[in-house]
Amino acid sequence: ESRWPYLFGVIIVPSLVQVMILPFLPESPRYLLLEKHNTSKAEKAFQTFLGKDDVSHEVEEVLAESRVQRNTKLVSVLQLLKTRSVRWQVITVVVTMGCYQLCGLNAV
């Protein structure tokens, strides 16, 4: 019982390892390309991850996916319930998750 503080203190070890390694890891190519708009750093990160020199196809693929996502229309839960094609799927998921929360399985 007197050693519990040491057990909780062991968590410091992985945290320190992560802090020491993190500066040497490359940033996410998607983040660099889509958020920072830095194509050269994104290409460099892709090259690091994939290990090949020509990454223009991957850059174009990420940009195309971004364009598709921007054109995607977001809908609310109410709109989902009004749509007949997905109404039963939404109701099934909501009832299942509600039962999961109420049955006490998380406590077990």
Order of alpha helices (4+ residues) and beta strands (2+ residues): alpha-alpha-alpha-alpha-alpha-alpha
